[in-house]
Structure formats: C-alpha cells, structure tokens
Amino acid sequence: MNLQDTLTELFWKHLIAAHPERIFSLDKNYSVNQYLKETIQGLAPELEQWKSQGKSSRTIISLAFAHFKEGLGPSRYLYLEELLQQEFSTIYQQLQQSGTLTYELVKMIGAANHVFEAIGFSSVSSNSKRLRKHLIAFLADYLHQSSQSL
C-alpha cells in the first residue's frame, strides 16, 4: 500500500470514529473521497519535506495524521457522546442498544451548533465548565423535546 492509500485509510477511520458529522455533511454536498484526496494533496509539501529529511514512513504517517487531526479540531461528536454517557446514561444506553447512537449524536451536534459556536469550541474550551453546563442544559431540553415528539 502506498503512502497516499495509507493516509486515506487512516484519515477515513478517524473521521468515522471522531467526526461522523463531517461525513454526513460531506456526503450531502461533497464527496468524502474528494475531501480526503484534497486534504492529502494539501499535505504534499510537508510530505516531501519529511521524505527529504529522511524520516521513516511510519514517522511521516504519524506526522501527517497529527496535522490532519489538528486541522479538524476537537471532536464535537466525542465530546457530546461523553456528556450523554455521563449525564444521561439511561438514554445513552437506549440509543446504543437500538443502534441509533451515532445517528442521534450527529443530529444533536447539528442542533447544538449554536452552543458550540457561541462559546467557541476548541481544544482549550473543551475543558470549560461553562461549555459543559450549557451543553448539558441544551441536551436536557433537546432530549425532553425529542421524547415528546415520539
């Protein structure tokens, strides 16, 4: 497997695990494969530099992956999943058992975008008590409204 294929597979797996909402939005408006291809092409100068510096393939892959993750920022999906699991464990378990956890979390991310944007979700703010408090309140309201619409 060549370097581009390895990076494409690694980046794809990371998107699935930590940023599924990106896949949904890309799938609607843009090809995920095209996004990954352009992302890797954007890394071409760094890849060439690392190769010319004699770095091993393993090191190059690790550096490229770190660059990719940094560009994505922290995962809203993983953040909300953790909040849901800690603060609303019964609902979390129900969604997990029904097989709809990922789908519902992606919907929650879309609905909570205004909270993330207002507080400026970043690797620094992801530890913010203010962000946590606002998202817990949002989730409580969201889950209450969702249960009434069923």
C-alpha positions as CSV (number, residue, x, y, z in Angstrom):
1,M,0.0,0.0,0.0
2,N,1.5,3.4,-1.0
3,L,1.6,6.4,1.3
4,Q,-1.5,8.1,-0.1
5,D,-3.6,5.0,0.3
6,T,-2.4,4.5,3.8
7,L,-3.2,8.1,4.8
8,T,-6.6,7.9,3.1
9,E,-7.5,4.8,5.1
10,L,-6.2,6.3,8.3
11,F,-7.9,9.6,7.8
12,W,-11.2,7.9,6.8
13,K,-11.1,5.7,10.0
14,H,-10.5,8.8,12.1
15,L,-13.5,10.6,10.5
16,I,-15.7,7.7,11.2
17,A,-14.7,7.4,14.8
18,A,-14.4,11.0,15.9
19,H,-16.2,13.2,13.3
20,P,-19.1,11.3,11.7
21,E,-21.0,14.6,11.4
22,R,-18.4,15.6,8.8
23,I,-19.0,12.5,6.8
24,F,-22.8,13.3,6.8
25,S,-22.2,16.9,5.7
26,L,-19.6,15.9,3.1
27,D,-21.8,13.2,1.7
28,K,-24.6,15.7,1.1
29,N,-22.5,18.4,-0.6
30,Y,-19.2,16.9,-1.5
31,S,-17.5,13.5,-1.9
32,V,-15.7,12.2,1.1
33,N,-13.2,10.7,-1.2
34,Q,-12.6,14.0,-2.8
35,Y,-12.2,15.7,0.6
36,L,-9.6,13.1,1.7
37,K,-7.8,13.4,-1.7
38,E,-7.6,17.2,-1.4
39,T,-6.5,17.0,2.2
40,I,-3.7,14.7,1.4
41,Q,-2.7,16.8,-1.7
42,G,-2.6,19.8,0.7
43,L,-0.1,18.0,2.8
44,A,2.2,17.3,-0.2
45,P,4.8,20.0,0.6
46,E,5.1,18.6,4.2
47,L,5.2,15.0,3.0
48,E,8.0,15.9,0.5
49,Q,9.9,17.8,3.2
50,W,9.7,14.9,5.7
51,K,10.8,12.5,3.0
52,S,13.8,14.7,2.1
53,Q,14.7,14.9,5.8
54,G,15.0,11.1,5.7
55,K,12.1,10.4,8.1
56,S,10.7,6.9,8.1
57,S,7.3,6.1,6.5
58,R,6.0,5.4,10.0
59,T,7.1,8.8,11.2
60,I,5.7,10.5,8.1
61,I,2.3,8.9,8.6
62,S,2.3,9.9,12.3
63,L,3.2,13.5,11.4
64,A,0.6,13.7,8.7
65,F,-2.1,12.2,11.0
66,A,-1.3,14.7,13.7
67,H,-1.6,17.5,11.1
68,F,-4.9,16.1,9.9
69,K,-6.3,15.9,13.4
70,E,-5.1,19.4,14.3
71,G,-6.9,20.7,11.2
72,L,-10.2,19.1,12.3
73,G,-10.0,20.3,15.8
74,P,-11.5,18.6,18.8
75,S,-14.4,16.2,18.2
76,R,-17.8,17.6,18.9
77,Y,-19.1,14.0,18.5
78,L,-16.8,12.5,21.1
79,Y,-17.5,15.5,23.4
80,L,-21.3,15.1,23.2
81,E,-21.1,11.3,23.4
82,E,-19.1,11.6,26.7
83,L,-21.6,14.1,28.1
84,L,-24.6,12.0,27.1
85,Q,-23.0,8.9,28.6
86,Q,-22.1,10.7,31.9
87,E,-25.2,12.8,32.4
88,F,-27.9,10.9,30.6
89,S,-26.7,7.3,30.9
90,T,-30.1,5.7,30.5
91,I,-30.8,7.5,27.3
92,Y,-27.2,6.8,26.1
93,Q,-27.7,3.1,26.7
94,Q,-31.1,3.0,25.0
95,L,-29.6,4.7,21.9
96,Q,-26.6,2.4,21.9
97,Q,-28.8,-0.7,22.2
98,S,-31.2,0.5,19.5
99,G,-28.2,1.1,17.1
100,T,-29.1,4.8,16.6
101,L,-26.5,6.4,18.9
102,T,-24.3,7.7,16.0
103,Y,-27.2,9.0,14.1
104,E,-28.8,10.7,17.1
105,L,-25.5,12.2,18.2
106,V,-25.0,13.7,14.7
107,K,-28.4,15.2,14.9
108,M,-27.6,16.6,18.3
109,I,-24.4,18.2,17.0
110,G,-26.3,20.0,14.3
111,A,-28.9,21.2,16.8
112,A,-26.2,22.2,19.3
113,N,-24.1,24.1,16.8
114,H,-25.2,27.5,18.2
115,V,-23.9,26.5,21.6
116,F,-20.5,25.3,20.2
117,E,-20.2,28.4,18.1
118,A,-21.2,30.9,20.9
119,I,-18.6,29.5,23.3
120,G,-16.0,28.8,20.5
121,F,-15.4,25.1,20.8
122,S,-11.7,24.4,20.7
123,S,-9.1,22.2,22.4
124,V,-8.9,24.9,25.1
125,S,-12.6,25.4,25.6
126,S,-13.4,21.7,25.6
127,N,-12.4,21.7,29.2
128,S,-14.6,24.7,30.0
129,K,-17.1,24.3,32.8
130,R,-19.3,26.9,31.1
131,L,-19.4,24.9,27.8
132,R,-20.2,21.7,29.7
133,K,-23.0,23.4,31.7
134,H,-24.6,25.0,28.6
135,L,-24.4,21.7,26.6
136,I,-25.9,19.7,29.5
137,A,-28.8,22.2,29.6
138,F,-29.1,22.0,25.8
139,L,-29.2,18.2,25.9
140,A,-31.8,18.1,28.7
141,D,-34.1,20.4,26.6
142,Y,-33.3,18.6,23.4
143,L,-34.0,15.1,24.9
144,H,-37.1,16.3,26.6
145,Q,-38.5,17.7,23.3
146,S,-37.4,14.6,21.4
147,S,-39.3,12.3,23.8
148,Q,-42.4,14.4,23.5
149,S,-42.4,14.2,19.7
150,L,-42.4,10.4,19.7
